[in-house]
Amino acid sequence: MKKRPAAGLTDEDRILWNQVARSATPLKGKALPDDLFEIEDPLPHPQQDVAAAADAAPPPSRRRDGERPAPAPRALDRPTRDKLAKGRLQIEARVDLHGMTQSEAHALLLGFLHRAYALGIRHVLIITGKGSSLGSDGVLRKAVPAWFATPSFKPLVGSYESAARHHGGGGALYVRLRRQTEVKAR
């Protein structure tokens, strides 16, 4: 006798359950049910998004002969941070990096910031988590601010600061993206 999903489950719940069930290994003598994979996943796949973001053109470089490269990101100014914390300035997008390896988080974050920059978004929230071991900071919590100083992130990130407590506190960052500049036609 086959067990059927509960009537109250939505398609999204079944999709999530199928993803979890695919990652599990069955017990000895047990097999995966045949109807496990019958629902098509309409949700976007991070690997496809990252590949699409890698194919997308990077922000236009304003560097010409004699010009300086983009400066390293700095701390977010206090009035902007306060407005974000109090909800007077909207956080236009957010990404959660919980449970990812550094390479997965780096690729996802770079793709996310490229898409946000292309859409003209200025303020985003990046959730890194606080770390799982006692007495130490999380790996992503340390790594993400360091990534902002690398050449791939410099043209995108203008400034960043730890988020307010209700937005994740030390496990999240407010990030202000650089403004898009029009490339003058010659």
C-alpha positions as CSV (number, residue, x, y, z in Angstrom):
1,M,0.0,0.0,0.0
2,K,1.4,3.3,-1.1
3,K,1.4,6.3,1.2
4,R,0.0,9.4,-0.3
5,P,1.0,12.9,0.6
6,A,-1.3,14.6,3.1
7,A,-4.1,16.6,1.5
8,G,-2.9,19.8,3.2
9,L,0.6,19.9,1.6
10,T,1.2,22.4,-1.1
11,D,3.2,21.8,-4.3
12,E,6.1,23.8,-2.7
13,D,6.0,21.6,0.4
14,R,6.1,18.4,-1.7
15,I,9.0,19.8,-3.8
16,L,10.9,20.6,-0.6
17,W,10.2,17.1,0.8
18,N,11.3,15.5,-2.5
19,Q,14.6,17.4,-2.3
20,V,15.2,16.2,1.2
21,A,14.2,12.6,0.3
22,R,16.6,12.6,-2.6
23,S,19.5,13.4,-0.4
24,A,18.7,10.6,2.1
25,T,20.0,7.1,1.6
26,P,17.3,4.4,2.1
27,L,17.7,1.7,4.8
28,K,18.9,-1.8,3.8
29,G,16.2,-3.7,2.0
30,K,14.1,-0.5,1.4
31,A,13.8,1.4,-1.9
32,L,12.8,4.9,-2.8
33,P,9.1,5.1,-3.8
34,D,8.4,5.4,-7.5
35,D,6.2,8.5,-7.2
36,L,8.8,10.4,-5.3
37,F,10.0,12.5,-8.3
38,E,6.7,13.1,-10.0
39,I,6.4,16.9,-9.2
40,E,8.5,19.2,-11.4
41,D,10.5,21.8,-9.5
42,P,9.4,25.3,-10.6
43,L,11.8,27.0,-8.2
44,P,15.1,28.4,-9.6
45,H,18.3,26.4,-9.1
46,P,21.2,28.2,-7.6
47,Q,23.7,26.6,-10.0
48,Q,21.8,27.8,-13.0
49,D,21.6,31.3,-11.5
50,V,25.3,31.4,-10.8
51,A,26.1,30.2,-14.3
52,A,23.8,32.9,-15.8
53,A,25.4,35.5,-13.6
54,A,28.8,34.4,-14.7
55,D,27.8,34.8,-18.3
56,A,26.4,38.3,-17.6
57,A,28.6,41.2,-18.3
58,P,30.3,42.7,-15.2
59,P,29.5,46.3,-14.3
60,P,31.2,48.7,-16.7
61,S,34.7,49.7,-15.7
62,R,35.2,53.4,-15.5
63,R,38.9,53.0,-15.3
64,R,40.8,54.8,-18.1
65,D,44.4,55.6,-18.4
66,G,45.5,57.6,-15.4
67,E,42.3,56.8,-13.4
68,R,42.4,55.0,-10.1
69,P,40.6,51.6,-9.6
70,A,37.4,51.4,-7.5
71,P,38.2,52.1,-3.8
72,A,37.8,49.4,-1.2
73,P,34.4,49.2,0.4
74,R,34.2,51.2,3.7
75,A,31.8,51.3,6.6
76,L,28.3,52.4,6.0
77,D,27.6,55.9,7.2
78,R,25.6,56.1,10.5
79,P,22.5,57.9,9.2
80,T,22.0,55.3,6.5
81,R,22.6,52.4,8.9
82,D,20.0,53.9,11.3
83,K,17.5,54.4,8.5
84,L,17.9,50.7,7.4
85,A,17.6,49.5,11.0
86,K,14.4,51.5,11.7
87,G,12.8,50.6,8.4
88,R,12.8,54.1,7.0
89,L,15.1,53.0,4.2
90,Q,14.0,49.8,2.4
91,I,16.1,46.7,2.1
92,E,15.4,45.9,-1.5
93,A,16.9,42.4,-1.6
94,R,18.3,39.8,0.7
95,V,20.3,36.6,0.4
96,D,20.8,33.9,3.0
97,L,24.1,32.0,3.0
98,H,23.4,29.7,5.9
99,G,24.8,26.1,5.5
100,M,26.9,26.8,2.4
101,T,30.5,26.1,1.9
102,Q,32.8,29.1,1.1
103,S,32.9,28.3,-2.6
104,E,29.1,27.9,-2.9
105,A,28.5,31.1,-0.9
106,H,31.1,33.1,-2.9
107,A,29.5,32.1,-6.2
108,L,26.0,32.7,-5.0
109,L,26.9,36.1,-3.4
110,L,28.7,37.3,-6.5
111,G,25.8,36.3,-8.8
112,F,23.3,37.9,-6.4
113,L,25.2,41.2,-6.2
114,H,25.7,41.3,-10.0
115,R,21.9,40.8,-10.5
116,A,21.1,43.4,-7.9
117,Y,23.6,45.9,-9.4
118,A,22.1,45.3,-12.9
119,L,18.6,46.0,-11.5
120,G,19.7,49.3,-9.9
121,I,19.2,48.0,-6.3
122,R,21.1,50.0,-3.7
123,H,20.6,48.4,-0.3
124,V,20.7,44.6,0.3
125,L,20.9,42.4,3.4
126,I,23.4,39.5,3.4
127,I,22.7,36.9,6.1
128,T,25.9,34.9,6.9
129,G,25.0,33.4,10.2
130,K,26.9,33.8,13.4
131,G,28.8,30.5,13.3
132,S,28.1,27.1,14.9
133,S,31.0,26.6,17.3
134,L,31.1,28.2,20.7
135,G,33.8,30.9,21.1
136,S,34.5,31.4,17.4
137,D,33.1,33.5,14.6
138,G,31.5,31.7,11.7
139,V,33.6,31.1,8.6
140,L,31.3,33.1,6.3
141,R,30.9,35.8,8.9
142,K,34.7,36.4,8.6
143,A,35.0,35.7,4.9
144,V,32.3,37.8,3.4
145,P,33.7,41.2,4.5
146,A,37.1,40.0,3.2
147,W,35.6,39.2,-0.2
148,F,34.3,42.7,-0.5
149,A,37.9,44.0,-0.9
150,T,38.7,41.6,-3.8
151,P,38.6,42.8,-7.4
152,S,35.5,40.9,-8.3
153,F,33.4,42.6,-5.5
154,K,35.0,46.1,-5.5
155,P,33.1,47.5,-8.5
156,L,29.8,46.3,-6.9
157,V,30.0,47.0,-3.1
158,G,30.3,50.6,-1.9
159,S,30.0,50.1,1.8
160,Y,28.7,47.6,4.4
161,E,28.0,47.4,8.1
162,S,26.7,44.8,10.6
163,A,22.9,44.7,10.6
164,A,20.6,45.7,13.5
165,R,19.6,43.0,15.9
166,H,16.1,42.3,14.3
167,H,17.8,41.9,10.9
168,G,20.3,39.3,12.2
169,G,22.7,41.4,14.2
170,G,26.3,40.2,13.9
171,G,25.2,37.4,11.6
172,A,24.0,39.7,8.9
173,L,25.4,42.7,6.9
174,Y,23.7,45.7,5.4
175,V,25.4,46.4,2.0
176,R,25.1,49.5,-0.1
177,L,25.9,48.8,-3.8
178,R,27.6,51.4,-5.9
179,R,25.6,53.6,-8.2
180,Q,25.4,52.6,-11.9
181,T,27.2,55.1,-14.0
182,E,26.3,55.8,-17.6
183,V,29.0,55.0,-20.1
184,K,29.4,58.0,-22.4
185,A,29.4,57.1,-26.0
186,R,32.3,58.5,-28.0
